[in-house]
């Protein structure tokens, strides 16, 4: 029998001093049975880093032709495509053709570095692609914060991210591997 997704309720307060964005989002996240706590938290932090009134979580792992997070214009065009993990060159190419801005958040330490070494030379032609890595240490610490009902405070300043849940705080330093033109 197939396992069902686990539902997580998240109250995400974002204070992004870099973009002057201050808002609280109430998110209901379905965690796919194959999704780890680490990936779930990377998804939430990626959402916070790109927070916007029209940004939304998608079906994620259960759908191949959608990113993990997207932002659509009022007329339905894809403005922002946010993917997690290590997409293939084909997926990168297709994503860059579909959206105005594509952001990939790889994680996983050495595996992510090997993926980037393999694909980076073929991504130079994508002016709308950003690749921002999270260290294995940072994502491992984030995974420890997971609970079914979370009140998260995310503060972003000078590119640094502070994620707080109750008395626990994790500092995340996103590393830009590729910037959009």
C-alpha positions in Angstrom: 0.0 0.0 0.0 1.3 3.4 -0.9 2.2 5.9 1.8 0.4 9.2 2.0 2.0 12.6 2.3 2.4 14.0 5.8 0.9 17.5 6.2 2.9 20.3 7.9 1.4 23.6 9.0 3.9 26.4 8.9 3.6 30.0 10.0 6.5 31.7 8.2 7.4 35.2 9.2 9.9 36.7 6.8 11.9 39.8 7.5 14.1 40.4 4.5 16.1 43.5 5.1 17.9 43.1 1.7 14.6 43.3 -0.3 12.6 45.3 2.3 10.0 42.5 2.4 8.2 41.9 5.7 5.3 39.5 5.7 3.9 36.4 7.4 2.8 33.4 5.2 0.6 30.6 6.4 1.7 27.5 4.5 0.3 24.0 4.4 3.0 21.7 3.1 2.6 18.1 1.9 5.8 16.2 2.6 6.1 13.4 0.1 6.9 10.0 1.6 10.4 10.1 -0.1 11.1 13.7 1.0 13.5 14.2 3.9 13.2 16.7 6.7 16.3 18.4 5.2 14.6 18.9 1.9 11.4 20.1 3.5 13.4 22.8 5.4 15.4 23.8 2.3 12.0 24.2 0.5 10.8 26.6 3.3 14.1 28.6 3.3 14.0 28.9 -0.5 10.4 30.1 -0.2 11.5 32.7 2.4 14.4 33.9 0.2 12.0 34.5 -2.7 8.9 35.5 -0.7 6.4 37.4 -2.6 2.6 37.7 -2.4 2.2 35.6 -5.5 4.9 32.9 -4.7 3.4 29.5 -4.0 4.5 25.9 -3.3 3.6 23.5 -6.1 3.0 19.7 -5.9 6.8 19.3 -5.9 8.1 15.8 -5.9 4.8 14.3 -7.1 4.9 16.3 -10.4 7.8 16.1 -12.9 7.0 19.2 -15.0 6.6 21.7 -12.1 9.2 23.3 -9.9 9.1 23.1 -6.1 8.0 26.7 -5.9 6.8 29.2 -8.5 5.5 32.6 -9.0 3.1 33.4 -11.8 2.1 36.7 -13.1 -1.6 37.8 -13.0 -1.9 36.7 -16.6 -0.5 33.2 -15.9 3.1 33.5 -17.2 5.9 32.0 -15.0 7.9 34.8 -13.5 10.0 32.7 -11.1 10.8 29.0 -11.1 12.5 27.6 -8.0 13.9 24.1 -8.0 15.7 22.2 -5.2 18.3 19.5 -5.5 20.4 18.5 -8.6 18.4 18.9 -11.8 19.7 17.5 -15.1 21.0 19.8 -17.8 17.8 19.0 -19.8 15.6 20.1 -16.9 17.7 23.3 -16.4 17.3 24.1 -20.2 13.6 23.5 -20.1 13.1 25.5 -16.9 15.0 28.5 -18.3 12.8 28.4 -21.4 9.6 28.4 -19.4 10.3 31.1 -16.8 11.7 34.6 -16.7 13.9 33.8 -13.6 15.1 30.3 -12.6 16.7 29.7 -9.2 18.2 26.3 -8.3 19.1 25.5 -4.7 21.4 22.5 -4.7 22.4 20.9 -1.3 24.0 17.7 -0.2 27.7 18.6 0.2 30.1 16.8 -2.0 27.3 15.4 -4.2 26.1 18.9 -5.0 29.7 20.1 -5.8 30.1 17.2 -8.2 26.8 18.0 -9.9 27.8 21.6 -10.3 31.3 20.7 -11.7 29.5 18.5 -14.3 26.8 21.1 -15.4 28.3 24.5 -14.8 30.0 24.9 -18.2 26.7 24.2 -20.0 24.8 26.8 -17.9 26.7 29.9 -19.1 24.2 30.5 -21.9 21.2 30.8 -19.4 21.2 34.5 -18.4 18.0 33.9 -16.3 19.5 31.1 -14.1 20.8 31.5 -10.6 22.4 28.6 -8.6 22.6 29.1 -4.9 24.1 26.3 -2.7 23.3 25.4 0.9 26.1 23.7 2.8 25.5 20.2 4.2 26.2 21.5 7.7 23.5 24.2 7.4 20.8 21.9 5.9 21.6 19.3 8.5 21.0 21.8 11.3 17.8 23.0 9.6 16.4 19.4 9.5 16.6 19.3 13.3 14.0 22.1 13.5 11.2 20.2 11.8 7.9 19.6 13.5 4.3 19.1 12.2 3.3 22.6 13.3 6.1 25.2 13.0 6.3 28.9 13.7 9.4 30.0 11.8 11.0 33.4 11.9 13.4 34.0 9.0 15.6 37.1 9.0 17.6 37.9 5.9 20.3 40.6 5.9 23.4 41.0 3.8 22.7 37.6 2.2 22.9 35.8 5.5 19.8 33.9 6.7 18.8 33.3 10.3 16.0 30.7 10.9 14.4 30.6 14.3 12.0 28.2 15.8 11.2 28.8 19.5 14.6 29.0 21.3 16.5 27.3 18.4 18.3 29.3 15.8 20.1 28.1 12.7 22.3 30.4 10.6 22.5 29.6 6.9 25.0 31.1 4.5 23.7 30.7 0.9 26.7 30.5 -1.5 26.1 31.9 -5.0 27.5 29.5 -7.6 25.9 31.4 -10.5 24.2 34.7 -10.7 21.6 35.8 -13.3 22.7 38.4 -15.8 
